[in-house]
C-alpha cells in the first residue's frame, strides 16, 4: 500500500505535469494566429501562393523555406487523413486545396491545375 508521502508526490507530479501541458498548449495556440497572419501576408504580397493540390508554392526565393515548412506540415496531415479514409494523398490535398482557397483572404495568389496564377478577389 502506498504511503501518504508517495501519494502526495504522485499528486504533486500530476499537478505540475498538468500545468506544464497547459503552458505548452497555450503557447501553441498563441503562435498559430501569428503564423496564420504571416502566411496571409506572404500570400497577399505575391511571394507565396496556394496551389490546386493543397500545397503552397514559393513564387520568389525568399519564401522557399517557409513554403517547404508549411508543405511538410500539410503533408503529414494529408497522409494521416488519406490512411484513415483509404484514399490517395492527392485526393486529400485537392479537398484541402478547395477549403484553403475558400477561406483564404482576398489578395491570395492561387495556382490552377493548368499552371496559371490568379489573385483571389
VMD Tcl script that builds the backbone (N, CA, C; Angstrom):
set m [mol new atoms 363]
animate dup $m
set s [atomselect $m all]
$s set {name element resname resid chain x y z} {
  {N N UNK 1 A 0.846 -1.177 0.000}
  {CA C UNK 1 A 0.000 0.000 0.000}
  {C C UNK 1 A 0.894 1.244 0.000}
  {N N UNK 2 A 0.609 2.219 -0.885}
  {CA C UNK 2 A 1.451 3.410 -0.950}
  {C C UNK 2 A 1.325 4.245 0.313}
  {N N UNK 3 A 2.433 4.828 0.668}
  {CA C UNK 3 A 2.422 5.685 1.859}
  {C C UNK 3 A 1.817 7.039 1.518}
  {N N UNK 4 A 1.539 7.817 2.539}
  {CA C UNK 4 A 0.971 9.143 2.374}
  {C C UNK 4 A 1.927 10.032 1.586}
  {N N UNK 5 A 3.230 9.928 1.850}
  {CA C UNK 5 A 4.221 10.729 1.124}
  {C C UNK 5 A 4.251 10.366 -0.360}
  {N N UNK 6 A 4.113 9.080 -0.693}
  {CA C UNK 6 A 4.105 8.674 -2.098}
  {C C UNK 6 A 2.881 9.226 -2.811}
  {N N UNK 7 A 1.735 9.235 -2.142}
  {CA C UNK 7 A 0.524 9.798 -2.735}
  {C C UNK 7 A 0.673 11.293 -2.978}
  {N N UNK 8 A 1.266 12.000 -2.033}
  {CA C UNK 8 A 1.482 13.436 -2.188}
  {C C UNK 8 A 2.435 13.712 -3.340}
  {N N UNK 9 A 3.503 12.909 -3.431}
  {CA C UNK 9 A 4.468 13.079 -4.517}
  {C C UNK 9 A 3.804 12.834 -5.860}
  {N N UNK 10 A 2.996 11.803 -5.960}
  {CA C UNK 10 A 2.285 11.492 -7.206}
  {C C UNK 10 A 1.320 12.615 -7.568}
  {N N UNK 11 A 0.595 13.106 -6.582}
  {CA C UNK 11 A -0.347 14.195 -6.824}
  {C C UNK 11 A 0.379 15.457 -7.269}
  {N N UNK 12 A 1.516 15.754 -6.647}
  {CA C UNK 12 A 2.302 16.934 -6.983}
  {C C UNK 12 A 2.829 16.820 -8.418}
  {N N UNK 13 A 3.331 15.631 -8.781}
  {CA C UNK 13 A 3.838 15.426 -10.141}
  {C C UNK 13 A 2.718 15.581 -11.164}
  {N N UNK 14 A 1.556 15.023 -10.853}
  {CA C UNK 14 A 0.424 15.140 -11.756}
  {C C UNK 14 A 0.040 16.607 -11.938}
  {N N UNK 15 A -0.028 17.347 -10.841}
  {CA C UNK 15 A -0.395 18.755 -10.878}
  {C C UNK 15 A 0.618 19.553 -11.688}
  {N N UNK 16 A 1.912 19.329 -11.456}
  {CA C UNK 16 A 2.951 20.038 -12.199}
  {C C UNK 16 A 2.934 19.667 -13.677}
  {N N UNK 17 A 2.664 18.396 -13.967}
  {CA C UNK 17 A 2.552 17.960 -15.360}
  {C C UNK 17 A 1.380 18.624 -16.064}
  {N N UNK 18 A 0.269 18.745 -15.363}
  {CA C UNK 18 A -0.910 19.396 -15.938}
  {C C UNK 18 A -0.640 20.869 -16.221}
  {N N UNK 19 A 0.059 21.520 -15.309}
  {CA C UNK 19 A 0.405 22.929 -15.519}
  {C C UNK 19 A 1.330 23.065 -16.720}
  {N N UNK 20 A 2.336 22.211 -16.813}
  {CA C UNK 20 A 3.277 22.264 -17.935}
  {C C UNK 20 A 2.541 22.039 -19.253}
  {N N UNK 21 A 1.642 21.065 -19.287}
  {CA C UNK 21 A 0.886 20.791 -20.507}
  {C C UNK 21 A 0.026 21.991 -20.893}
  {N N UNK 22 A -0.561 22.636 -19.907}
  {CA C UNK 22 A -1.383 23.810 -20.163}
  {C C UNK 22 A -0.556 24.952 -20.749}
  {N N UNK 23 A 0.624 25.159 -20.192}
  {CA C UNK 23 A 1.510 26.220 -20.690}
  {C C UNK 23 A 1.927 25.938 -22.121}
  {N N UNK 24 A 2.286 24.700 -22.411}
  {CA C UNK 24 A 2.703 24.332 -23.766}
  {C C UNK 24 A 1.545 24.517 -24.745}
  {N N UNK 25 A 0.368 24.049 -24.378}
  {CA C UNK 25 A -0.792 24.187 -25.252}
  {C C UNK 25 A -1.115 25.653 -25.520}
  {N N UNK 26 A -1.035 26.478 -24.494}
  {CA C UNK 26 A -1.299 27.901 -24.644}
  {C C UNK 26 A -0.292 28.543 -25.577}
  {N N UNK 27 A 0.966 28.163 -25.465}
  {CA C UNK 27 A 1.982 28.767 -26.336}
  {C C UNK 27 A 1.744 28.383 -27.786}
  {N N UNK 28 A 1.293 27.132 -28.041}
  {CA C UNK 28 A 0.997 26.735 -29.411}
  {C C UNK 28 A -0.211 27.486 -29.942}
  {N N UNK 29 A -1.228 27.660 -29.116}
  {CA C UNK 29 A -2.420 28.357 -29.563}
  {C C UNK 29 A -2.124 29.811 -29.874}
  {N N UNK 30 A -1.261 30.449 -29.107}
  {CA C UNK 30 A -0.956 31.842 -29.373}
  {C C UNK 30 A -0.033 31.986 -30.568}
  {N N UNK 31 A 0.743 30.965 -30.893}
  {CA C UNK 31 A 1.635 31.025 -32.045}
  {C C UNK 31 A 0.868 30.817 -33.344}
  {N N UNK 32 A -0.198 30.046 -33.320}
  {CA C UNK 32 A -0.953 29.742 -34.532}
  {C C UNK 32 A -1.491 30.997 -35.211}
  {N N UNK 33 A -2.151 31.935 -34.497}
  {CA C UNK 33 A -2.625 33.139 -35.168}
  {C C UNK 33 A -1.489 33.964 -35.766}
  {N N UNK 34 A -0.361 34.032 -35.096}
  {CA C UNK 34 A 0.775 34.781 -35.630}
  {C C UNK 34 A 1.270 34.137 -36.907}
  {N N UNK 35 A 1.333 32.807 -36.934}
  {CA C UNK 35 A 1.759 32.090 -38.130}
  {C C UNK 35 A 0.758 32.311 -39.259}
  {N N UNK 36 A -0.537 32.267 -38.946}
  {CA C UNK 36 A -1.572 32.490 -39.952}
  {C C UNK 36 A -1.471 33.896 -40.525}
  {N N UNK 37 A -1.214 34.870 -39.677}
  {CA C UNK 37 A -1.041 36.247 -40.141}
  {C C UNK 37 A 0.142 36.352 -41.095}
  {N N UNK 38 A 1.238 35.688 -40.742}
  {CA C UNK 38 A 2.429 35.702 -41.603}
  {C C UNK 38 A 2.116 35.050 -42.941}
  {N N UNK 39 A 1.419 33.921 -42.904}
  {CA C UNK 39 A 1.051 33.222 -44.129}
  {C C UNK 39 A 0.164 34.102 -45.000}
  {N N UNK 40 A -0.830 34.743 -44.415}
  {CA C UNK 40 A -1.714 35.636 -45.175}
  {C C UNK 40 A -0.934 36.783 -45.806}
  {N N UNK 41 A 0.004 37.335 -45.063}
  {CA C UNK 41 A 0.822 38.435 -45.582}
  {C C UNK 41 A 1.653 37.973 -46.771}
  {N N UNK 42 A 2.282 36.813 -46.641}
  {CA C UNK 42 A 3.097 36.278 -47.742}
  {C C UNK 42 A 2.243 35.971 -48.970}
  {N N UNK 43 A 1.046 35.430 -48.744}
  {CA C UNK 43 A 0.174 35.119 -49.877}
  {C C UNK 43 A -0.285 36.387 -50.573}
  {N N UNK 44 A -0.707 37.377 -49.805}
  {CA C UNK 44 A -1.208 38.618 -50.395}
  {C C UNK 44 A -0.103 39.409 -51.100}
  {N N UNK 45 A 1.114 39.294 -50.610}
  {CA C UNK 45 A 2.226 40.030 -51.229}
  {C C UNK 45 A 2.665 39.413 -52.545}
  {N N UNK 46 A 2.264 38.171 -52.766}
  {CA C UNK 46 A 2.594 37.527 -54.023}
  {C C UNK 46 A 3.860 36.703 -54.007}
  {N N UNK 47 A 4.525 36.595 -52.866}
  {CA C UNK 47 A 5.747 35.794 -52.809}
  {C C UNK 47 A 5.445 34.321 -52.556}
  {N N UNK 48 A 4.220 34.042 -52.101}
  {CA C UNK 48 A 3.811 32.672 -51.796}
  {C C UNK 48 A 2.377 32.501 -52.264}
  {N N UNK 49 A 2.080 31.365 -52.858}
  {CA C UNK 49 A 0.726 31.122 -53.322}
  {C C UNK 49 A 0.225 29.765 -52.893}
  {N N UNK 50 A -1.069 29.558 -53.083}
  {CA C UNK 50 A -1.721 28.286 -52.782}
  {C C UNK 50 A -2.014 27.587 -54.095}
  {N N UNK 51 A -1.739 26.292 -54.136}
  {CA C UNK 51 A -1.921 25.537 -55.368}
  {C C UNK 51 A -3.118 24.599 -55.301}
  {N N UNK 52 A -3.521 24.126 -56.449}
  {CA C UNK 52 A -4.658 23.230 -56.636}
  {C C UNK 52 A -4.518 21.904 -55.895}
  {N N UNK 53 A -3.286 21.570 -55.488}
  {CA C UNK 53 A -3.039 20.280 -54.845}
  {C C UNK 53 A -2.986 20.347 -53.320}
  {N N UNK 54 A -3.262 21.528 -52.763}
  {CA C UNK 54 A -3.285 21.679 -51.312}
  {C C UNK 54 A -1.954 22.086 -50.704}
  {N N UNK 55 A -0.976 22.344 -51.556}
  {CA C UNK 55 A 0.343 22.760 -51.080}
  {C C UNK 55 A 0.639 24.181 -51.538}
  {N N UNK 56 A 1.535 24.830 -50.820}
  {CA C UNK 56 A 1.937 26.182 -51.192}
  {C C UNK 56 A 3.006 26.109 -52.270}
  {N N UNK 57 A 3.190 27.222 -52.953}
  {CA C UNK 57 A 4.275 27.363 -53.916}
  {C C UNK 57 A 4.973 28.685 -53.622}
  {N N UNK 58 A 6.273 28.637 -53.553}
  {CA C UNK 58 A 7.059 29.861 -53.391}
  {C C UNK 58 A 7.177 30.502 -54.765}
  {N N UNK 59 A 6.675 31.707 -54.887}
  {CA C UNK 59 A 6.782 32.418 -56.152}
  {C C UNK 59 A 8.094 33.184 -56.230}
  {N N UNK 60 A 8.731 33.375 -55.078}
  {CA C UNK 60 A 10.032 34.042 -55.003}
  {C C UNK 60 A 10.931 33.244 -54.068}
  {N N UNK 61 A 12.230 33.334 -54.290}
  {CA C UNK 61 A 13.197 32.586 -53.475}
  {C C UNK 61 A 13.051 32.868 -51.987}
  {N N UNK 62 A 12.694 34.096 -51.643}
  {CA C UNK 62 A 12.606 34.490 -50.230}
  {C C UNK 62 A 11.558 33.695 -49.459}
  {N N UNK 63 A 10.625 33.074 -50.159}
  {CA C UNK 63 A 9.551 32.323 -49.491}
  {C C UNK 63 A 9.752 30.814 -49.570}
  {N N UNK 64 A 10.839 30.365 -50.159}
  {CA C UNK 64 A 11.064 28.924 -50.364}
  {C C UNK 64 A 11.084 28.155 -49.041}
  {N N UNK 65 A 11.819 28.643 -48.056}
  {CA C UNK 65 A 11.924 27.925 -46.769}
  {C C UNK 65 A 10.573 27.859 -46.059}
  {N N UNK 66 A 9.819 28.941 -46.093}
  {CA C UNK 66 A 8.502 28.964 -45.452}
  {C C UNK 66 A 7.575 27.975 -46.162}
  {N N UNK 67 A 7.610 27.980 -47.494}
  {CA C UNK 67 A 6.778 27.075 -48.269}
  {C C UNK 67 A 7.121 25.615 -47.964}
  {N N UNK 68 A 8.386 25.315 -47.886}
  {CA C UNK 68 A 8.832 23.950 -47.587}
  {C C UNK 68 A 8.333 23.507 -46.210}
  {N N UNK 69 A 8.426 24.403 -45.235}
  {CA C UNK 69 A 7.973 24.095 -43.872}
  {C C UNK 69 A 6.462 23.861 -43.829}
  {N N UNK 70 A 5.711 24.734 -44.445}
  {CA C UNK 70 A 4.253 24.602 -44.473}
  {C C UNK 70 A 3.853 23.298 -45.156}
  {N N UNK 71 A 4.485 23.015 -46.290}
  {CA C UNK 71 A 4.135 21.812 -47.046}
  {C C UNK 71 A 4.465 20.533 -46.293}
  {N N UNK 72 A 5.539 20.533 -45.531}
  {CA C UNK 72 A 5.879 19.354 -44.725}
  {C C UNK 72 A 4.804 19.091 -43.682}
  {N N UNK 73 A 4.324 20.152 -43.047}
  {CA C UNK 73 A 3.269 20.005 -42.042}
  {C C UNK 73 A 1.961 19.552 -42.679}
  {N N UNK 74 A 1.642 20.136 -43.828}
  {CA C UNK 74 A 0.415 19.744 -44.513}
  {C C UNK 74 A 0.505 18.297 -44.979}
  {N N UNK 75 A 1.656 17.895 -45.503}
  {CA C UNK 75 A 1.818 16.530 -45.998}
  {C C UNK 75 A 1.529 15.506 -44.896}
  {N N UNK 76 A 1.992 15.778 -43.673}
  {CA C UNK 76 A 1.718 14.876 -42.548}
  {C C UNK 76 A 0.213 14.747 -42.307}
  {N N UNK 77 A -0.480 15.861 -42.353}
  {CA C UNK 77 A -1.929 15.856 -42.151}
  {C C UNK 77 A -2.609 15.087 -43.277}
  {N N UNK 78 A -2.204 15.338 -44.517}
  {CA C UNK 78 A -2.824 14.686 -45.671}
  {C C UNK 78 A -2.596 13.175 -45.636}
  {N N UNK 79 A -1.393 12.757 -45.271}
  {CA C UNK 79 A -1.100 11.326 -45.190}
  {C C UNK 79 A -1.983 10.652 -44.145}
  {N N UNK 80 A -2.101 11.301 -42.988}
  {CA C UNK 80 A -2.934 10.748 -41.918}
  {C C UNK 80 A -4.391 10.617 -42.374}
  {N N UNK 81 A -4.911 11.651 -43.010}
  {CA C UNK 81 A -6.298 11.627 -43.497}
  {C C UNK 81 A -6.486 10.568 -44.581}
  {N N UNK 82 A -5.503 10.487 -45.481}
  {CA C UNK 82 A -5.595 9.526 -46.581}
  {C C UNK 82 A -5.655 8.099 -46.051}
  {N N UNK 83 A -4.817 7.797 -45.080}
  {CA C UNK 83 A -4.826 6.454 -44.486}
  {C C UNK 83 A -6.149 6.176 -43.790}
  {N N UNK 84 A -6.644 7.147 -43.054}
  {CA C UNK 84 A -7.893 6.962 -42.310}
  {C C UNK 84 A -9.086 6.763 -43.237}
  {N N UNK 85 A -9.072 7.462 -44.386}
  {CA C UNK 85 A -10.217 7.393 -45.289}
  {C C UNK 85 A -9.990 6.451 -46.478}
  {N N UNK 86 A -8.789 5.833 -46.504}
  {CA C UNK 86 A -8.450 4.877 -47.559}
  {C C UNK 86 A -8.566 5.494 -48.961}
  {N N UNK 87 A -8.000 6.694 -49.080}
  {CA C UNK 87 A -7.935 7.386 -50.369}
  {C C UNK 87 A -6.498 7.839 -50.584}
  {N N UNK 88 A -6.219 8.418 -51.735}
  {CA C UNK 88 A -4.856 8.864 -52.014}
  {C C UNK 88 A -4.563 10.204 -51.332}
  {N N UNK 89 A -3.292 10.440 -51.116}
  {CA C UNK 89 A -2.855 11.720 -50.543}
  {C C UNK 89 A -3.238 12.851 -51.491}
  {N N UNK 90 A -3.155 12.597 -52.786}
  {CA C UNK 90 A -3.509 13.617 -53.777}
  {C C UNK 90 A -4.971 14.022 -53.657}
  {N N UNK 91 A -5.843 13.035 -53.425}
  {CA C UNK 91 A -7.267 13.338 -53.260}
  {C C UNK 91 A -7.497 14.210 -52.032}
  {N N UNK 92 A -6.848 13.868 -50.953}
  {CA C UNK 92 A -6.974 14.652 -49.722}
  {C C UNK 92 A -6.475 16.075 -49.968}
  {N N UNK 93 A -5.330 16.197 -50.619}
  {CA C UNK 93 A -4.768 17.516 -50.907}
  {C C UNK 93 A -5.708 18.378 -51.725}
  {N N UNK 94 A -6.369 17.781 -52.696}
  {CA C UNK 94 A -7.299 18.544 -53.532}
  {C C UNK 94 A -8.510 19.034 -52.738}
  {N N UNK 95 A -8.984 18.206 -51.820}
  {CA C UNK 95 A -10.107 18.621 -50.968}
  {C C UNK 95 A -9.671 19.786 -50.086}
  {N N UNK 96 A -8.494 19.647 -49.481}
  {CA C UNK 96 A -7.981 20.727 -48.648}
  {C C UNK 96 A -7.728 21.984 -49.472}
  {N N UNK 97 A -7.251 21.840 -50.696}
  {CA C UNK 97 A -6.978 22.999 -51.551}
  {C C UNK 97 A -8.235 23.844 -51.748}
  {N N UNK 98 A -9.350 23.160 -51.977}
  {CA C UNK 98 A -10.613 23.884 -52.156}
  {C C UNK 98 A -10.993 24.641 -50.885}
  {N N UNK 99 A -10.804 24.003 -49.733}
  {CA C UNK 99 A -11.111 24.666 -48.460}
  {C C UNK 99 A -10.171 25.835 -48.195}
  {N N UNK 100 A -8.885 25.645 -48.482}
  {CA C UNK 100 A -7.896 26.701 -48.268}
  {C C UNK 100 A -8.233 27.895 -49.145}
  {N N UNK 101 A -8.531 27.640 -50.418}
  {CA C UNK 101 A -8.852 28.729 -51.343}
  {C C UNK 101 A -10.105 29.482 -50.901}
  {N N UNK 102 A -11.080 28.742 -50.421}
  {CA C UNK 102 A -12.330 29.370 -49.979}
  {C C UNK 102 A -12.104 30.272 -48.763}
  {N N UNK 103 A -11.276 29.804 -47.815}
  {CA C UNK 103 A -11.057 30.552 -46.575}
  {C C UNK 103 A -9.965 31.615 -46.685}
  {N N UNK 104 A -9.147 31.531 -47.718}
  {CA C UNK 104 A -8.029 32.477 -47.856}
  {C C UNK 104 A -8.562 33.892 -48.066}
  {N N UNK 105 A -7.858 34.876 -47.531}
  {CA C UNK 105 A -8.311 36.257 -47.686}
  {C C UNK 105 A -8.134 36.759 -49.116}
  {N N UNK 106 A -8.862 37.790 -49.434}
  {CA C UNK 106 A -8.696 38.434 -50.736}
  {C C UNK 106 A -7.235 38.804 -50.931}
  {N N UNK 107 A -6.793 38.688 -52.167}
  {CA C UNK 107 A -5.406 39.012 -52.470}
  {C C UNK 107 A -4.499 37.796 -52.506}
  {N N UNK 108 A -4.998 36.658 -52.027}
  {CA C UNK 108 A -4.207 35.435 -52.037}
  {C C UNK 108 A -3.996 34.983 -53.482}
  {N N UNK 109 A -2.765 34.585 -53.790}
  {CA C UNK 109 A -2.446 34.072 -55.117}
  {C C UNK 109 A -2.732 32.576 -55.159}
  {N N UNK 110 A -3.469 32.145 -56.207}
  {CA C UNK 110 A -3.887 30.762 -56.373}
  {C C UNK 110 A -3.366 30.212 -57.701}
  {N N UNK 111 A -2.819 29.022 -57.649}
  {CA C UNK 111 A -2.300 28.345 -58.836}
  {C C UNK 111 A -3.299 27.289 -59.268}
  {N N UNK 112 A -3.760 27.379 -60.504}
  {CA C UNK 112 A -4.705 26.396 -61.020}
  {C C UNK 112 A -3.954 25.210 -61.621}
  {N N UNK 113 A -4.691 24.160 -61.932}
  {CA C UNK 113 A -4.099 22.949 -62.492}
  {C C UNK 113 A -3.374 23.203 -63.811}
  {N N UNK 114 A -3.850 24.176 -64.567}
  {CA C UNK 114 A -3.230 24.447 -65.860}
  {C C UNK 114 A -1.956 25.295 -65.754}
  {N N UNK 115 A -1.570 25.638 -64.507}
  {CA C UNK 115 A -0.327 26.368 -64.298}
  {C C UNK 115 A -0.450 27.879 -64.280}
  {N N UNK 116 A -1.653 28.386 -64.367}
  {CA C UNK 116 A -1.829 29.843 -64.351}
  {C C UNK 116 A -2.131 30.349 -62.933}
  {N N UNK 117 A -1.587 31.495 -62.625}
  {CA C UNK 117 A -1.808 32.146 -61.340}
  {C C UNK 117 A -2.906 33.186 -61.474}
  {N N UNK 118 A -3.720 33.309 -60.444}
  {CA C UNK 118 A -4.675 34.422 -60.359}
  {C C UNK 118 A -4.817 34.827 -58.898}
  {N N UNK 119 A -5.204 36.058 -58.721}
  {CA C UNK 119 A -5.333 36.590 -57.355}
  {C C UNK 119 A -6.805 36.553 -56.954}
  {N N UNK 120 A -7.049 36.016 -55.765}
  {CA C UNK 120 A -8.420 35.925 -55.258}
  {C C UNK 120 A -8.962 37.320 -55.042}
  {N N UNK 121 A -10.170 37.515 -55.491}
  {CA C UNK 121 A -10.836 38.820 -55.353}
  {C C UNK 121 A -11.488 38.935 -54.001}
}
mol reanalyze $m
mol bondsrecalc $m
mol representation Tube
mol addrep $m
